[in-house]
Amino acid sequence: MLQDSTIRKSLDQYIQRRIQEIPTEIKQTFPSIKQIWKCKTEEDFLYGYYVGKIEEGALHYLLKATRASAGGYVDTFEIRGIIETHKKALQDVIRTSIN
């Protein structure tokens, strides 16, 4: 799916920008996760939440960038793999934001 290195690089930059926006979103959207969601760890909840949000945004971004139709072939596992290459950065941003 992402044989075009320009598209791959652009998608990677999109994911990095989204990760940088997370601290502001956490402060505005999730003031007290433990009370609201009854979660044991805020970090795990937020990691799953933001992986899903970034995956959704990346899919939209990719479809728009390639001018593909929603019926076209887009491998969401490949998008998830690209997001996972930023796992440490995402975890660090979340950890910093909630502490």
N, C-alpha and C positions, 0 to 999 in steps of 0.2 A: 504494500500500500504506500509506504513512504520512501520509495526509491529516490525521489527527487530530494537532493540534499538541501536545497533552498527551502522547501516546505518543511522538512524535518527541523532545520535550524530555526525557522520562524515559529514552529510549534514549541520547540524547546524554550525559546525566548518568551513566548506567551506564558508557559508554565512558570518560568522564573518570575515574571511580573506578578502573576497571581499569588505566588508564595509571598512576595514582598507586601502585598495588600492585606494579608491575613491578620497581622497584629491589630490594625485598626478595626477590622471586621469583628474580631473576637471581643474587643472592648465594647463595641457598640451593640453587638448581637447577643453575646453570651455573658452577661454580667455574673451569673451564678449558676453554673451548669449542674453542680451537685444537687442544689435544691430543686431546680426545674426538672432535670432529666433523671434524677435518682441514680446517677452513674457512680461507680466506684472510683474510676480514674477519668479525670477531665481530658487528659492527654490522648487516651485511646479513642474516646468519643470524638474529639475534635480531629484527630488524624483521619479516621474513617469518613467523617463528615466532609473534610476538605479534599480528600482524595476523590470522593464522589462529585463534589462541586467542580473541582478542576477538570475531572474527566468529562463531565457534561459540557463545560465551557470549551474544552479542547476539541471535543467532537464538533461543536457548533463552529468554532474558529476554523477547524480543518475543512469542514464542508464549505464554508464561506470562502476560504483561501483558495480552494481548488475548484470552486464553482461547481461542485458535484451536487447531485440531487440526493435527497434523503434515501432514495431507493438504491443508490449506488453502493458499492462494496466498501465498507469502512470497518476495519478490524479494531474493535474496542479493546481487545487484549493487547494490541500493539500500543495503543494510547496509554493503557494502564502501565505497560512496561516502561514507557518513557517517563511517566509520572514517578514510578518507583526508582528511577535513576536519581531522582531528587529527594528521596526518602529522608535522608539525614537532614537536609536543609529544611524540609517541611517540619520534621519533628523538632528541630532546634527552634524554629520560629514559633511554633505552638508552645513549646516549653517556656520560652522566654516571655511570651505574651501572657501566660496564665500565672507566672510567678512574679 
